[in-house]
Amino acid sequence: MMSCAICNQSEGEIVWGDNTMRVVLLDHPDYKGYCRVELVNHIKEMSDLDEILQFKIMHCVFKVEAVLRKVFNPEKVNLASLGNKTPHIHWHVIPRFKEDPHFPNSHWGEKLREGLHKSISLEEKKVLIKFLNQSLSQ
């Protein structure tokens, strides 16, 4: 198997996890609060999982979205699962703001402006982790 960035946990900070998945704060300076929900095991497609794990992952994605909305009040939250470059199940959960470089386009699309380059503060990170733990540990 080729080297997998998700298996190697090569980017971001794990802010929540259990034995099947984890939430990683990527916190790109143009996308404050950008998280990724990652399956721990290296599996390529959602349809390769049993239905219980499929629903557990989506439940986690939706909980992360709700927490990001609560903490950052974005204009929109984008959810994406592609895996073309990294064929390991993961979901991008991206708070979007009118001031971000690509809004309203996809954050992988054409850049329309300079972003605010504002990373998450230590206090915001503490609140995010607190709410994630409250929401996902139920």
JOFEN-V216547 format. One record per residue. RES is the residue in three letters. PSI is psi in degrees with one decimal (NA if undefined). OMEGA is omega in whole degrees, -180 to 180 (999 if undefined). BURIAL is b if it has 24 or more other C-alpha atoms within 12 Angstrom, else e. Layout:
BEGIN
res=RES psi=PSI omega=OMEGA burial=BURIAL
res=RES psi=PSI omega=OMEGA burial=BURIAL
END
This chain:
BEGIN
res=MET psi=139.5 omega=176 burial=e
res=MET psi=161.7 omega=177 burial=e
res=SER psi=133.8 omega=-178 burial=e
res=CYS psi=122.0 omega=-179 burial=e
res=ALA psi=-33.2 omega=-179 burial=e
res=ILE psi=-44.6 omega=176 burial=b
res=CYS psi=-37.8 omega=-178 burial=b
res=ASN psi=-3.1 omega=-179 burial=e
res=GLN psi=50.9 omega=-171 burial=e
res=SER psi=-6.3 omega=178 burial=e
res=GLU psi=151.1 omega=177 burial=e
res=GLY psi=-179.3 omega=-178 burial=e
res=GLU psi=126.5 omega=177 burial=b
res=ILE psi=119.9 omega=-178 burial=b
res=VAL psi=-8.6 omega=174 burial=b
res=TRP psi=149.5 omega=176 burial=b
res=GLY psi=160.9 omega=171 burial=b
res=ASP psi=-161.9 omega=-176 burial=e
res=ASN psi=-6.8 omega=-179 burial=e
res=THR psi=-26.2 omega=-178 burial=e
res=MET psi=168.4 omega=178 burial=b
res=ARG psi=156.9 omega=174 burial=b
res=VAL psi=124.9 omega=-178 burial=b
res=VAL psi=128.0 omega=175 burial=b
res=LEU psi=110.1 omega=178 burial=b
res=LEU psi=-35.6 omega=176 burial=b
res=ASP psi=58.4 omega=173 burial=b
res=HIS psi=136.5 omega=-176 burial=b
res=PRO psi=-20.4 omega=176 burial=e
res=ASP psi=-8.3 omega=-177 burial=b
res=TYR psi=73.2 omega=-177 burial=b
res=LYS psi=124.5 omega=178 burial=b
res=GLY psi=4.9 omega=-179 burial=b
res=TYR psi=121.2 omega=180 burial=b
res=CYS psi=163.1 omega=174 burial=b
res=ARG psi=131.8 omega=173 burial=b
res=VAL psi=121.8 omega=-174 burial=b
res=GLU psi=134.0 omega=170 burial=b
res=LEU psi=137.8 omega=-180 burial=b
res=VAL psi=-48.2 omega=-179 burial=b
res=ASN psi=146.0 omega=-180 burial=b
res=HIS psi=95.4 omega=177 burial=b
res=ILE psi=138.1 omega=-170 burial=b
res=LYS psi=-41.7 omega=-171 burial=b
res=GLU psi=143.6 omega=177 burial=e
res=MET psi=-35.6 omega=-178 burial=b
res=SER psi=-7.9 omega=174 burial=e
res=ASP psi=-7.6 omega=-179 burial=e
res=LEU psi=156.3 omega=172 burial=e
res=ASP psi=162.3 omega=-173 burial=e
res=GLU psi=-35.5 omega=-180 burial=e
res=ILE psi=-45.3 omega=180 burial=e
res=LEU psi=-35.7 omega=175 burial=e
res=GLN psi=-49.6 omega=-179 burial=e
res=PHE psi=-35.2 omega=179 burial=e
res=LYS psi=-42.7 omega=179 burial=b
res=ILE psi=-46.9 omega=-178 burial=b
res=MET psi=-36.4 omega=175 burial=b
res=HIS psi=-44.3 omega=178 burial=e
res=CYS psi=-45.7 omega=179 burial=b
res=VAL psi=-46.0 omega=-178 burial=b
res=PHE psi=-35.2 omega=177 burial=b
res=LYS psi=-41.8 omega=178 burial=b
res=VAL psi=-44.4 omega=177 burial=b
res=GLU psi=-47.4 omega=-178 burial=b
res=ALA psi=-41.7 omega=179 burial=b
res=VAL psi=-43.2 omega=179 burial=b
res=LEU psi=-38.9 omega=177 burial=b
res=ARG psi=-41.8 omega=-179 burial=b
res=LYS psi=-43.2 omega=-175 burial=e
res=VAL psi=-41.0 omega=-171 burial=b
res=PHE psi=-14.8 omega=-179 burial=b
res=ASN psi=55.0 omega=-179 burial=e
res=PRO psi=164.0 omega=175 burial=b
res=GLU psi=-36.9 omega=-176 burial=e
res=LYS psi=156.8 omega=172 burial=b
res=VAL psi=127.2 omega=177 burial=b
res=ASN psi=136.6 omega=174 burial=b
res=LEU psi=131.2 omega=-179 burial=b
res=ALA psi=139.5 omega=173 burial=b
res=SER psi=109.6 omega=-178 burial=b
res=LEU psi=-70.9 omega=177 burial=e
res=GLY psi=13.8 omega=179 burial=e
res=ASN psi=-41.7 omega=179 burial=e
res=LYS psi=-33.3 omega=-180 burial=e
res=THR psi=90.8 omega=-176 burial=e
res=PRO psi=66.9 omega=180 burial=b
res=HIS psi=127.2 omega=-174 burial=b
res=ILE psi=123.1 omega=176 burial=b
res=HIS psi=149.4 omega=179 burial=b
res=TRP psi=128.5 omega=174 burial=b
res=HIS psi=131.9 omega=177 burial=b
res=VAL psi=104.1 omega=-165 burial=b
res=ILE psi=109.2 omega=174 burial=b
res=PRO psi=132.8 omega=-178 burial=b
res=ARG psi=140.3 omega=-178 burial=b
res=PHE psi=149.2 omega=-180 burial=b
res=LYS psi=-26.4 omega=-177 burial=e
res=GLU psi=-5.3 omega=-177 burial=b
res=ASP psi=158.9 omega=-170 burial=b
res=PRO psi=-23.4 omega=-173 burial=b
res=HIS psi=-9.4 omega=-174 burial=e
res=PHE psi=131.9 omega=11 burial=b
res=PRO psi=5.2 omega=179 burial=e
res=ASN psi=167.8 omega=172 burial=e
res=SER psi=148.3 omega=179 burial=e
res=HIS psi=-8.3 omega=173 burial=b
res=TRP psi=-0.5 omega=-176 burial=e
res=GLY psi=-158.7 omega=-178 burial=e
res=GLU psi=131.2 omega=178 burial=e
res=LYS psi=129.8 omega=-177 burial=e
res=LEU psi=-19.0 omega=-176 burial=e
res=ARG psi=170.6 omega=171 burial=e
res=GLU psi=142.7 omega=179 burial=e
res=GLY psi=179.4 omega=-180 burial=e
res=LEU psi=-16.0 omega=180 burial=e
res=HIS psi=51.5 omega=-178 burial=e
res=LYS psi=104.4 omega=179 burial=e
res=SER psi=165.4 omega=178 burial=e
res=ILE psi=138.6 omega=178 burial=b
res=SER psi=164.0 omega=178 burial=e
res=LEU psi=-40.7 omega=179 burial=e
res=GLU psi=-43.7 omega=178 burial=e
res=GLU psi=-38.3 omega=179 burial=e
res=LYS psi=-42.3 omega=178 burial=b
res=LYS psi=-43.9 omega=180 burial=e
res=VAL psi=-43.3 omega=179 burial=e
res=LEU psi=-49.1 omega=-179 burial=b
res=ILE psi=-42.0 omega=178 burial=b
res=LYS psi=-49.6 omega=-178 burial=e
res=PHE psi=-37.1 omega=177 burial=b
res=LEU psi=-45.9 omega=180 burial=b
res=ASN psi=-41.5 omega=178 burial=e
res=GLN psi=-44.1 omega=-175 burial=e
res=SER psi=-41.0 omega=-173 burial=e
res=LEU psi=-12.0 omega=-179 burial=b
res=SER psi=11.1 omega=-180 burial=e
res=GLN psi=NA omega=999 burial=e
END
